[in-house]
Amino acid sequence: MRTRGVTHLKFVFAPDAGAGPGATLVSSIWPGSGYVDVLGMDGYNWGDSVGGTGDRWRSFEMIFAPLYAKLTTLDRTAPVWVTEFGSKEPAKEDDWHYPTSSSPVDSMHSKATWIDDMMRSTAFPRVEALVYFEQHKERDWRLESSPAALTAIRGSVRPSM
């Protein structure tokens, strides 16, 4: 692209924030600052799960803080984007598509609170963009998964004009 004079494209290096067994070391796949314009991160709050997956409810900061720390040491100036993220709706059991990794109703947590906490966080000063995964897939990731979650996001962002 550079040899063709393209200057308006950004290369985003966006590893997954999951650090489970078998996770690839980010530093081992880092192409270098000469190739990366934006540091990206993908991650999800899967909620408490049954079926041996070991998933637990995690805050936005718990999901992203370790990867953010790694990425920002690999490049000390590149902007950071959260390129894909979502939270399970704890008011619902999610087993419609993946019954072997069901996530039951969890009255101890709130997606609305999760969103509020995320939007109030000051732990990621270089984050410039957030891209929410708006699908009902393995979990009900949608922002409108509950009236409270939708109210929380509406209270945190302004529509673009």
N, C-alpha and C positions, 0 to 999 in steps of 0.2 A: 504494500500500500504506500509506504513512504517513497519508494522509487517512482511511483506513479503520481506523486504530488498530493496525495490525500492527506489532509490535515485535520479534518473534522471528526475522525473516528477515535474512540477511546478503547484501549485494551484494558479489560477489567479482570484482574486475578481474583477469583472468588471461591476459595475452598469452603467446605462444609464445617460448621462449628462443632459437629459431633466428634467426640473424642473417645469413642468406645473402642473395644478390642479390635485390632486390625486397622485402625485409622491410620491413614498416611501422614507422615510427618510433613508439615507445611514447608519447612525449610528444605526438604529433599525435592520438592517440585517447584520451588521458587525460580522463575526464569531470570530474575534480576530487574533492577529499577530501570534499566535501559529499554525494557520491553513493556513495563507496566505503567499505565496512566492512573489507574484507580485500584485501590485495595477493596475487595468485596468480601462479604461474609454471608453464608446461608445458614439458617438454623431454625429449629422448631421446638415449641413446648408441647410435647406429646401427651402430657398428663400422666397420671398414674395408670399403669397398664397391667393387665393380667396376661397369662400365657407365656411367661418366661422371658419377656423382652427386657425387663428391668427398667423400663421407662418410669420416670418420676416427674411430678410437677416441678418446673423450673422457671424462675423469673427470667426476664429479658437479659438482665445483667449476668445471671448465672450461665445462660446459654452463650453469650457473646464475649464476656470479659477475657477469658483465656485466649481466644483467637485474636481478639483486638490487640492484646498485648504483644502477641507474636508478630502480627502483621505490621504493627507500627514500629517494631524494631527492625524489620526487614527493609522498610523504606520510611524514613523519618519525615517526609514532606508530602507524600501522595495523599489525596483525599480518600476517605473511607465511605463506602456505601454498604448498607445492609441490603443485599441484592435479592434476598428471598427469605421471608420469615412468616411465622404464624403461631397461633396458640389454639389448642384444643378448647372446645366449649365444655367446661366441667359440669354444667347443668344437664348434659345429655350423655347417654351411653353411646359410644361410637363402636359399633361392631357390625354395621351393615355391610361393609365391604371386606373387612379383614377380621373375621370372627376369632382367629387364633391369637390376635393381639388386641383384644377388646380393651377399651378404656371406660370403666364404669362411671356412673354419676359420682361426683365428688363435691359434697356440700362444704368442704373445708376451703375451697378455692373459688375464685371469680375471674372470669375473662375480662370483665370490665375493670377490675382492680389491676389485673396484669397490664392492660392497655394504659391505664392511668399511671402506673409505676414506670412503664417504659417511656412514656412521654415526659415524665418529670426527671428522668435519669440525667445526671451530669457526668456519668462515667465514660462517655465516649465523645470527647470534644472535637474530634476530627470527622465525625459522621456528618455527611452532607445530604444523604438521601436514604430513604427507606422504601422498599418495595414489598408490599404485603401480598401473600399468596391467598387469593380470594377464591377458594374452591372447597366443595364438600367432597372430599376424596377419602383418604384413610381415616381422617378425622373431619369434624366440621370446622374447618379453618375460617370460614366466612366471617366477616365483621358483623354481619347481621344474624349470626347464629343465636343471638338472644337480644331482646330489647335493651338490656343493660349494656352489652358490648357495643351495640350500635350507638347508643347515647354517649358512651365513653369516647369513641373515636370521633364522633361529630363534635364533641366538646373540645377536642384537642387539635383539630385541623380546620382550616378554612378552605372552602372550595376555591379552586383556581379560576380566574376569570380571563 
